[in-house]
Amino acid sequence: MSQLHDITIPTDVSIWPLATGWWILLILCVVIGTATTYTFVKRRQKRVEKKVALRILSQIDPDDDQWPVLVNDVLKRAAIHYCEALQIAPLYGEKWVSFLCSQVSSKVKDQIRLPLLELQTCLYSEGGSTTIPKQDVIKAAQIWLNTALPPKKLTTRGGHE
């Protein structure tokens, strides 16, 4: 018994310095968090112009004589924002409608083509008279904005990339 020593409690193990595995895990979490935040912010910025265009479109009064010009301007401005201005700006009439239709699926294209062609006709008629309801034309513009923007892949005249 005389040879027994008192029990000594070892010193507590400190968390610092961290082991290499913890540093790797910490760096990985920071990188993933930064990438997620960056992606979220970029995605949100891409959709800002679309939201603005939809808000302006919803404020257009179909009883206004200038409604076709206003609807066409909203579509043109949104398209120019997401695509090359030099290729979009000169488009009008059938070519403009073809471009708009090239940005959406064939199902949506069938739904919006006739109203958008009617919009082009209304641009040059007295008082914006139309053979189909004005709300259908505006609805077609809303559908285009919702489905075509922001574009997944940009196509230009005639559907060529």
PyRosetta script that sets phi, psi and omega in degrees:
from pyrosetta import init, pose_from_sequence

init()
pose = pose_from_sequence("MSQLHDITIPTDVSIWPLATGWWILLILCVVIGTATTYTFVKRRQKRVEKKVALRILSQIDPDDDQWPVLVNDVLKRAAIHYCEALQIAPLYGEKWVSFLCSQVSSKVKDQIRLPLLELQTCLYSEGGSTTIPKQDVIKAAQIWLNTALPPKKLTTRGGHE")
pose.set_psi(1, -31.4)
pose.set_omega(1, -178.6)
pose.set_phi(2, -68.3)
pose.set_psi(2, -18.8)
pose.set_omega(2, 179.7)
pose.set_phi(3, -86.7)
pose.set_psi(3, -9.4)
pose.set_omega(3, 179.2)
pose.set_phi(4, -76.4)
pose.set_psi(4, 137.7)
pose.set_omega(4, 177.4)
pose.set_phi(5, -100.9)
pose.set_psi(5, 161.6)
pose.set_omega(5, 176.1)
pose.set_phi(6, -65.4)
pose.set_psi(6, 149.6)
pose.set_omega(6, 178.2)
pose.set_phi(7, -73.8)
pose.set_psi(7, 127.4)
pose.set_omega(7, 177.9)
pose.set_phi(8, -107.5)
pose.set_psi(8, 135.2)
pose.set_omega(8, 179.0)
pose.set_phi(9, -86.3)
pose.set_psi(9, 128.6)
pose.set_omega(9, -179.9)
pose.set_phi(10, -68.4)
pose.set_psi(10, 158.5)
pose.set_omega(10, 178.6)
pose.set_phi(11, -68.8)
pose.set_psi(11, 148.8)
pose.set_omega(11, 180.0)
pose.set_phi(12, -63.8)
pose.set_psi(12, 143.1)
pose.set_omega(12, 177.9)
pose.set_phi(13, -78.3)
pose.set_psi(13, 125.9)
pose.set_omega(13, -178.0)
pose.set_phi(14, -84.0)
pose.set_psi(14, 147.5)
pose.set_omega(14, 176.8)
pose.set_phi(15, -73.5)
pose.set_psi(15, -22.7)
pose.set_omega(15, -178.9)
pose.set_phi(16, -101.6)
pose.set_psi(16, 141.8)
pose.set_omega(16, -7.9)
pose.set_phi(17, -74.1)
pose.set_psi(17, 147.7)
pose.set_omega(17, 179.9)
pose.set_phi(18, -68.3)
pose.set_psi(18, 149.6)
pose.set_omega(18, 176.1)
pose.set_phi(19, -71.4)
pose.set_psi(19, 159.3)
pose.set_omega(19, -176.9)
pose.set_phi(20, -56.9)
pose.set_psi(20, -40.5)
pose.set_omega(20, -180.0)
pose.set_phi(21, -60.5)
pose.set_psi(21, -38.2)
pose.set_omega(21, 178.5)
pose.set_phi(22, -68.9)
pose.set_psi(22, -37.4)
pose.set_omega(22, 177.6)
pose.set_phi(23, -64.7)
pose.set_psi(23, -41.8)
pose.set_omega(23, 178.7)
pose.set_phi(24, -63.3)
pose.set_psi(24, -43.6)
pose.set_omega(24, 178.4)
pose.set_phi(25, -62.5)
pose.set_psi(25, -41.8)
pose.set_omega(25, 179.1)
pose.set_phi(26, -63.8)
pose.set_psi(26, -45.2)
pose.set_omega(26, 179.2)
pose.set_phi(27, -64.7)
pose.set_psi(27, -41.5)
pose.set_omega(27, 178.5)
pose.set_phi(28, -61.1)
pose.set_psi(28, -42.2)
pose.set_omega(28, 178.3)
pose.set_phi(29, -64.4)
pose.set_psi(29, -40.7)
pose.set_omega(29, 178.6)
pose.set_phi(30, -64.8)
pose.set_psi(30, -43.5)
pose.set_omega(30, -180.0)
pose.set_phi(31, -64.5)
pose.set_psi(31, -45.0)
pose.set_omega(31, 179.7)
pose.set_phi(32, -64.6)
pose.set_psi(32, -42.2)
pose.set_omega(32, 178.0)
pose.set_phi(33, -63.1)
pose.set_psi(33, -42.3)
pose.set_omega(33, 179.2)
pose.set_phi(34, -66.1)
pose.set_psi(34, -44.2)
pose.set_omega(34, 179.8)
pose.set_phi(35, -64.0)
pose.set_psi(35, -40.7)
pose.set_omega(35, 178.5)
pose.set_phi(36, -64.1)
pose.set_psi(36, -45.3)
pose.set_omega(36, 178.7)
pose.set_phi(37, -62.9)
pose.set_psi(37, -44.5)
pose.set_omega(37, 179.5)
pose.set_phi(38, -60.7)
pose.set_psi(38, -45.7)
pose.set_omega(38, 179.9)
pose.set_phi(39, -62.6)
pose.set_psi(39, -43.4)
pose.set_omega(39, 179.9)
pose.set_phi(40, -62.2)
pose.set_psi(40, -45.7)
pose.set_omega(40, -179.7)
pose.set_phi(41, -64.6)
pose.set_psi(41, -44.3)
pose.set_omega(41, 179.4)
pose.set_phi(42, -63.0)
pose.set_psi(42, -42.8)
pose.set_omega(42, 179.9)
pose.set_phi(43, -62.6)
pose.set_psi(43, -40.6)
pose.set_omega(43, 179.5)
pose.set_phi(44, -67.1)
pose.set_psi(44, -41.0)
pose.set_omega(44, 178.4)
pose.set_phi(45, -63.7)
pose.set_psi(45, -35.9)
pose.set_omega(45, 179.3)
pose.set_phi(46, -63.3)
pose.set_psi(46, -32.4)
pose.set_omega(46, -174.1)
pose.set_phi(47, -90.3)
pose.set_psi(47, -4.9)
pose.set_omega(47, -177.7)
pose.set_phi(48, -61.7)
pose.set_psi(48, -48.1)
pose.set_omega(48, -178.4)
pose.set_phi(49, -62.5)
pose.set_psi(49, -36.8)
pose.set_omega(49, 178.0)
pose.set_phi(50, -62.7)
pose.set_psi(50, -45.2)
pose.set_omega(50, 179.8)
pose.set_phi(51, -64.0)
pose.set_psi(51, -40.1)
pose.set_omega(51, 177.9)
pose.set_phi(52, -63.1)
pose.set_psi(52, -44.8)
pose.set_omega(52, -179.8)
pose.set_phi(53, -62.5)
pose.set_psi(53, -42.4)
pose.set_omega(53, 179.1)
pose.set_phi(54, -64.8)
pose.set_psi(54, -37.7)
pose.set_omega(54, 178.8)
pose.set_phi(55, -66.2)
pose.set_psi(55, -44.0)
pose.set_omega(55, 178.9)
pose.set_phi(56, -63.9)
pose.set_psi(56, -42.7)
pose.set_omega(56, 179.9)
pose.set_phi(57, -61.6)
pose.set_psi(57, -37.7)
pose.set_omega(57, 179.7)
pose.set_phi(58, -70.3)
pose.set_psi(58, -18.5)
pose.set_omega(58, -179.2)
pose.set_phi(59, -92.5)
pose.set_psi(59, -4.3)
pose.set_omega(59, -179.3)
pose.set_phi(60, -74.9)
pose.set_psi(60, 130.5)
pose.set_omega(60, 179.7)
pose.set_phi(61, -90.7)
pose.set_psi(61, 117.5)
pose.set_omega(61, -179.6)
pose.set_phi(62, -63.9)
pose.set_psi(62, -17.3)
pose.set_omega(62, 179.2)
pose.set_phi(63, -83.2)
pose.set_psi(63, -11.1)
pose.set_omega(63, 177.3)
pose.set_phi(64, -72.0)
pose.set_psi(64, 136.5)
pose.set_omega(64, -179.9)
pose.set_phi(65, -63.8)
pose.set_psi(65, -23.8)
pose.set_omega(65, -177.1)
pose.set_phi(66, -93.5)
pose.set_psi(66, 9.7)
pose.set_omega(66, -175.1)
pose.set_phi(67, -57.1)
pose.set_psi(67, -38.2)
pose.set_omega(67, -180.0)
pose.set_phi(68, -64.7)
pose.set_psi(68, -39.3)
pose.set_omega(68, 179.4)
pose.set_phi(69, -64.2)
pose.set_psi(69, -42.8)
pose.set_omega(69, -179.0)
pose.set_phi(70, -65.0)
pose.set_psi(70, -44.5)
pose.set_omega(70, 179.3)
pose.set_phi(71, -63.6)
pose.set_psi(71, -45.8)
pose.set_omega(71, 179.6)
pose.set_phi(72, -62.4)
pose.set_psi(72, -39.8)
pose.set_omega(72, 178.5)
pose.set_phi(73, -63.0)
pose.set_psi(73, -40.6)
pose.set_omega(73, 179.0)
pose.set_phi(74, -62.8)
pose.set_psi(74, -45.8)
pose.set_omega(74, 179.2)
pose.set_phi(75, -62.9)
pose.set_psi(75, -44.6)
pose.set_omega(75, -178.0)
pose.set_phi(76, -64.3)
pose.set_psi(76, -44.5)
pose.set_omega(76, -178.8)
pose.set_phi(77, -63.4)
pose.set_psi(77, -42.6)
pose.set_omega(77, 179.5)
pose.set_phi(78, -65.9)
pose.set_psi(78, -43.2)
pose.set_omega(78, 179.6)
pose.set_phi(79, -64.0)
pose.set_psi(79, -42.0)
pose.set_omega(79, 179.1)
pose.set_phi(80, -63.9)
pose.set_psi(80, -35.5)
pose.set_omega(80, 179.4)
pose.set_phi(81, -62.6)
pose.set_psi(81, -40.1)
pose.set_omega(81, -175.1)
pose.set_phi(82, -94.3)
pose.set_psi(82, -19.0)
pose.set_omega(82, -177.7)
pose.set_phi(83, -123.2)
pose.set_psi(83, 178.5)
pose.set_omega(83, -179.4)
pose.set_phi(84, -71.4)
pose.set_psi(84, 125.3)
pose.set_omega(84, -176.7)
pose.set_phi(85, -62.1)
pose.set_psi(85, -38.0)
pose.set_omega(85, -177.7)
pose.set_phi(86, -65.1)
pose.set_psi(86, -26.2)
pose.set_omega(86, 179.4)
pose.set_phi(87, -90.6)
pose.set_psi(87, -28.3)
pose.set_omega(87, -175.8)
pose.set_phi(88, -88.6)
pose.set_psi(88, -42.9)
pose.set_omega(88, -173.0)
pose.set_phi(89, -54.4)
pose.set_psi(89, -42.3)
pose.set_omega(89, -177.4)
pose.set_phi(90, -78.1)
pose.set_psi(90, -7.2)
pose.set_omega(90, -177.7)
pose.set_phi(91, -72.6)
pose.set_psi(91, 140.1)
pose.set_omega(91, 175.1)
pose.set_phi(92, -156.0)
pose.set_psi(92, 164.6)
pose.set_omega(92, 175.9)
pose.set_phi(93, 60.8)
pose.set_psi(93, -135.4)
pose.set_omega(93, -176.6)
pose.set_phi(94, -61.5)
pose.set_psi(94, -39.0)
pose.set_omega(94, 179.2)
pose.set_phi(95, -65.1)
pose.set_psi(95, -37.7)
pose.set_omega(95, 178.7)
pose.set_phi(96, -65.7)
pose.set_psi(96, -45.4)
pose.set_omega(96, 178.5)
pose.set_phi(97, -65.0)
pose.set_psi(97, -38.7)
pose.set_omega(97, 177.6)
pose.set_phi(98, -62.1)
pose.set_psi(98, -41.7)
pose.set_omega(98, 176.9)
pose.set_phi(99, -62.2)
pose.set_psi(99, -48.1)
pose.set_omega(99, -179.2)
pose.set_phi(100, -58.1)
pose.set_psi(100, -43.5)
pose.set_omega(100, -179.3)
pose.set_phi(101, -69.2)
pose.set_psi(101, -27.5)
pose.set_omega(101, 179.9)
pose.set_phi(102, -71.1)
pose.set_psi(102, -14.7)
pose.set_omega(102, -177.4)
pose.set_phi(103, -89.4)
pose.set_psi(103, -5.9)
pose.set_omega(103, -175.6)
pose.set_phi(104, -125.0)
pose.set_psi(104, 170.1)
pose.set_omega(104, 178.8)
pose.set_phi(105, -70.1)
pose.set_psi(105, 163.6)
pose.set_omega(105, -177.7)
pose.set_phi(106, -64.5)
pose.set_psi(106, -31.7)
pose.set_omega(106, 178.1)
pose.set_phi(107, -64.5)
pose.set_psi(107, -46.0)
pose.set_omega(107, 179.2)
pose.set_phi(108, -69.8)
pose.set_psi(108, -37.5)
pose.set_omega(108, 179.5)
pose.set_phi(109, -56.8)
pose.set_psi(109, -44.4)
pose.set_omega(109, 179.6)
pose.set_phi(110, -63.1)
pose.set_psi(110, -31.1)
pose.set_omega(110, -177.4)
pose.set_phi(111, -77.8)
pose.set_psi(111, -34.2)
pose.set_omega(111, -172.4)
pose.set_phi(112, -104.7)
pose.set_psi(112, -16.0)
pose.set_omega(112, -173.8)
pose.set_phi(113, -57.8)
pose.set_psi(113, -52.1)
pose.set_omega(113, -177.8)
pose.set_phi(114, -62.2)
pose.set_psi(114, -47.6)
pose.set_omega(114, 177.5)
pose.set_phi(115, -61.7)
pose.set_psi(115, -36.2)
pose.set_omega(115, 179.5)
pose.set_phi(116, -70.8)
pose.set_psi(116, -34.9)
pose.set_omega(116, 173.8)
pose.set_phi(117, -65.2)
pose.set_psi(117, -39.0)
pose.set_omega(117, 177.2)
pose.set_phi(118, -63.7)
pose.set_psi(118, -37.1)
pose.set_omega(118, 176.4)
pose.set_phi(119, -60.0)
pose.set_psi(119, -43.3)
pose.set_omega(119, 179.6)
pose.set_phi(120, -63.6)
pose.set_psi(120, -36.7)
pose.set_omega(120, 176.7)
pose.set_phi(121, -66.7)
pose.set_psi(121, -40.6)
pose.set_omega(121, -178.6)
pose.set_phi(122, -66.0)
pose.set_psi(122, -26.7)
pose.set_omega(122, -179.3)
pose.set_phi(123, -59.1)
pose.set_psi(123, -30.9)
pose.set_omega(123, -174.2)
pose.set_phi(124, -111.6)
pose.set_psi(124, 13.0)
pose.set_omega(124, 178.4)
pose.set_phi(125, -105.3)
pose.set_psi(125, 158.3)
pose.set_omega(125, -179.2)
pose.set_phi(126, -69.1)
pose.set_psi(126, 122.7)
pose.set_omega(126, 175.8)
pose.set_phi(127, 71.8)
pose.set_psi(127, 11.1)
pose.set_omega(127, 177.9)
pose.set_phi(128, 63.8)
pose.set_psi(128, 36.7)
pose.set_omega(128, -179.9)
pose.set_phi(129, -70.2)
pose.set_psi(129, 146.3)
pose.set_omega(129, -175.3)
pose.set_phi(130, -140.4)
pose.set_psi(130, 153.6)
pose.set_omega(130, 178.9)
pose.set_phi(131, -86.9)
pose.set_psi(131, -17.1)
pose.set_omega(131, 175.7)
pose.set_phi(132, -115.5)
pose.set_psi(132, 158.4)
pose.set_omega(132, -177.8)
pose.set_phi(133, -56.2)
pose.set_psi(133, 138.5)
pose.set_omega(133, -179.1)
pose.set_phi(134, -60.2)
pose.set_psi(134, -35.3)
pose.set_omega(134, 179.7)
pose.set_phi(135, -63.1)
pose.set_psi(135, -31.1)
pose.set_omega(135, 178.0)
pose.set_phi(136, -68.0)
pose.set_psi(136, -36.3)
pose.set_omega(136, 177.8)
pose.set_phi(137, -67.4)
pose.set_psi(137, -45.4)
pose.set_omega(137, 179.5)
pose.set_phi(138, -64.9)
pose.set_psi(138, -39.8)
pose.set_omega(138, 178.2)
pose.set_phi(139, -62.7)
pose.set_psi(139, -39.2)
pose.set_omega(139, 177.4)
pose.set_phi(140, -63.1)
pose.set_psi(140, -39.1)
pose.set_omega(140, 177.0)
pose.set_phi(141, -64.6)
pose.set_psi(141, -41.3)
pose.set_omega(141, 177.8)
pose.set_phi(142, -63.7)
pose.set_psi(142, -42.1)
pose.set_omega(142, 178.5)
pose.set_phi(143, -61.3)
pose.set_psi(143, -43.2)
pose.set_omega(143, 179.5)
pose.set_phi(144, -61.7)
pose.set_psi(144, -46.2)
pose.set_omega(144, -179.9)
pose.set_phi(145, -60.4)
pose.set_psi(145, -41.5)
pose.set_omega(145, -177.7)
pose.set_phi(146, -70.8)
pose.set_psi(146, -34.1)
pose.set_omega(146, -175.5)
pose.set_phi(147, -95.8)
pose.set_psi(147, -29.1)
pose.set_omega(147, -174.6)
pose.set_phi(148, -92.9)
pose.set_psi(148, -20.1)
pose.set_omega(148, -174.3)
pose.set_phi(149, -116.3)
pose.set_psi(149, 146.0)
pose.set_omega(149, -18.1)
pose.set_phi(150, -67.4)
pose.set_psi(150, 144.9)
pose.set_omega(150, -174.7)
pose.set_phi(151, -67.3)
pose.set_psi(151, 141.2)
pose.set_omega(151, 176.0)
pose.set_phi(152, -75.5)
pose.set_psi(152, -40.8)
pose.set_omega(152, 171.9)
pose.set_phi(153, -138.2)
pose.set_psi(153, 138.1)
pose.set_omega(153, -176.5)
pose.set_phi(154, -83.8)
pose.set_psi(154, 129.2)
pose.set_omega(154, 172.5)
pose.set_phi(155, -122.6)
pose.set_psi(155, 152.0)
pose.set_omega(155, -177.2)
pose.set_phi(156, -115.3)
pose.set_psi(156, -152.0)
pose.set_omega(156, -176.9)
pose.set_phi(157, -51.2)
pose.set_psi(157, 136.8)
pose.set_omega(157, 174.7)
pose.set_phi(158, 68.0)
pose.set_psi(158, 9.7)
pose.set_omega(158, 177.3)
pose.set_phi(159, 82.6)
pose.set_psi(159, 8.9)
pose.set_omega(159, 179.7)
pose.set_phi(160, -85.6)
pose.set_psi(160, 146.3)
pose.set_omega(160, 179.3)
pose.set_phi(161, -86.0)
pose.dump_pdb("model.pdb")
